Amino acid sequence: MTNLAGKVAIVTGSAQGLGRTFCLALAREGATVACVGHRNMAGAEATAKEIEAGGGRAMVVQADVSSEEATLAMAKVVAERFGRIDILVNNAAFYANISRRPFNEIDAAEFDRVMQINVKGPWLCTRAVFPYMRAQGKGKIINMASEVFFSGSHGFSHYVASKGGVIGLTRALARELGPYNICVNAIAPGFTDTEGSRTVTSDITKYDVGPNCIKRLEQPQDLVGVLLLLASDAADFITGQTILVDGGRFMH
């Protein structure tokens, strides 16, 4: 049902965590994957090498998702190399090493950087791939939101606001891109055991899973099923949706 043979996918933030997991999952289903990184290019290259070691096709692209010039160049080089762009996963985010603090103690520059990467980034990347998807008559765009939008997580006002922006952007883009047969959806993970999460909590093993219906800490692989569904032809009539994947901690 989720066979992606012949498809070309771009995944931002591919150097580690969810991004690496997504790249590997898409490749296992047959997609050719452009692994996009910015600062941690060694990580992006390691992701691509792991795909190739498993018999898949991959390339590495360096791009700052908050830069219009860089995102346009990203889309162009992928399209020139592989001839098409079918899937965009807007995974890159400013999350690691954010310290919880009251809203009035958050540095204004940090607030701006969170918005530039987490909201402007998906908008710019979508703008960059849109001409190619429009020409093909089809495309899948998957944005990464977060459970924090539903919980209003304390001390993360800028991050919470940015993920609310992602959900709003997802809905607006679904309206505008629908006539071109381009589906735009969002995935909202709960607190997940990734390298980034381990920088924002002192001991990830102490995270309270009590409110969850499924009593364990979320792992990156828990998001693979919904990602592959939304990237596949099986989801051709699903758009504008935000799917919460958090073990039933919050429901909407």
N, C-alpha and C positions, 0 to 999 in steps of 0.2 A: 504493500500500500504506500510505503514511503520511499520507493525506489527513486533515487535521484540521478541515475545514470544519464550522462550528457549535460547535466546542469552545471553551471558555474556559480560559485558562492563567494561572497566577500564577507569576512568576519573581522570586525575591528576589535582591538584589545585581545589579540590572539596569543599573547606571550605566555599566559598562565591562567589558572583558575577556570572560570566558566568559558572564557574564550578558547582556550586550548581544548577543553572538553567538547565544545561545539564543533570546532574544526575537525577533530578526529571523528566525531559522530557523522558529520556530513560526508566526510571522505569514505567512511565505511559503507555508506549508502550509495556510493558511486559518484558523488559530486567532485568536481575539481575545485580546489579551495585556494583563495588568495588570503594568506595570513597577514593581517595588517597590524603593525606595531608602530610605536613612536620612540619612546626612550629605551625600552628593553628589547632591542632588536635581536639580541642573542636568544631570548626566549621565543620570539616569533620564528626565528630560524630553526630552533629546536622543534617547534611544533610542526613546521613544514617537513623537516627531516623525518620525524616520526610518521607522518602521513606517507611519505615516499617509501620508507622502510616497510610499510604495510602494503605496498603495491599501489598506492593512490597517487594522484597528481596534485601538486601544490606549487605555489610561488610565494615569495615574501615581498611585501610592499611596506615602505616606511611612509607614514602620513600622520600629521597632527590633525585630528578630526575637527578641531576648532578653527582650522585654516581653510578658507575657500579655495585658494590656489592648490593646497595639498590634496584636498578631497577630489577636486577636478582631475588632477594628475593621477590620483589613485585609480579612479574609474577608467580613465583613458588607457593606462598601461595594462589593466586587466582585460579590457575589451580588445585591445590590440593583440595581446598574447593569446587569448582564448576565444575571441570572436563573439562573445556574448556575456551578459551578466543576468543571471536568473534570480539570485537570492542575495539579499543584503541583511546581515545580522549586525545591528547597531549595539554592540556590546561594550565598547570602550566607555569608561566612566571614571570620574574623580571620586574615589571611595577610600582607597587604602590610606592609612595614617591620618584620617580625620579624627580629631578628638571631640568627644561630646562636651558641649558647653552651652550655656544659656544663649538664646538668640541675640541678645544685646552685647554679648562678648565675642561673637564671631567676627573675625577680621573681614572687612569689606572686600579686600582683594581676594580672599579665599572664597567668599560668596560668589564673586564674579567668575572665578575660575571654575567652580562647580557648575555654574550655569553654562559657561562657554563649552565645556566638554560634554556635560550630561544632556543638555537640551539643544544648544546650537549645533553640536556635533552630529546628532542624528538628522537634524534638518539639512545641514550641509551635505552629508553623505547621501541622503535621499535625493537632493537636488542634483548631485553628481551622477548618480546611476539612472535617474529618471529618463534621460534621452534614449538610453540603450534599451531599457525595458519598454518604453513607449514604442520604439521601432520594432521590437519583437512582438508586441501585442500582448505581453504578459510579464508578470514579475511578482516576487514575494519579498516584502520588507518586514523584518521582525525587530522590534525595539525592546530593549530591556528596561522595564519599570522596576518596581520593588514593592514588597509588602508594607514598607514604611508609609506609603501613601495612604494605606487603609488604617494604620495604627497611629500615625502622627508621632512617630518615635521621638522620644524626648531627647533634646540636646543636639538634634540633627536638622534644625529647621531649614538650612540651605539645601541639604541633600533631599529631605522630604519634599520640599518645594520643587526641586529639579525633577524628581520622579513623577510628581503630579503634572509637571510640564510635559513629560514624555507621554503620559496617558492622553493629555489634551492634544498634543501634536499627532499622536497615533489616530485619534478620531478625526481630526481635521484633514489629515493626509488621506485617510481612507475615503472620505467624501470626494476629495479632489482627484485622486488617482483611480478610483473605481471605474470611471468611464473608459480607462485604458486597460482594464482587466488586470490591474495591479492591486494585490491585497496587502493591507498594512495592519499588522496586529502587534500586541505587546505581551510579553511574559513578565509576571511579577513574582520573583522568587521570594521565599522567606529567608531568614538568616541562614546562610549556607557556609559550610566548612571549606573556605578557600584561603589562599595566601593573603588576600586583601582583608578578609574578615578577621584573620589572626592578628592583624595590625591594629584593629579598632576595639579589641577586647583583651583583657589581661589573661584570661583562661577560657578558651572556647568550649572546653569540656563542661564548664559550669553554666552554660546557656540553659535557661529554664524551658524545657520542652513540655512542661505540664499542660499549658493551654492547647497544645496540638492534639488533634484527633489521633494522629500517628505519632507515637511517643519516641521519637528519635530526632537527632540533628540532621538537617537536610544536607545532602551531598550533591556535588555537581551533576552526577549521573541522573539524579531525580528530575532534571529539567530536559533531558535529552528527548524523551518521548514527545512532549508537546512541541519542542523545537522542530523535530523532524516532521511532525504532522503539519505544522504551519508552513514549512518549507516545501511541502509536497503538493502534487496535483489533487490529493485527497481533500485539501483545504481550499479549493478554488472558489467556494462560496462563503468563506469565513473572512470577514474583514471588519476593522474598527473595534475589535475586541481586546480586552485585557484579561488574560488568563492567570489567575492566582495559583501558584504552585508552592504550597507551604505546609503540607500535611494537615490541612484543615484548621490551622490556627485562627485564620480569619475567613469569613465567608461573605460573598456578595453575589 
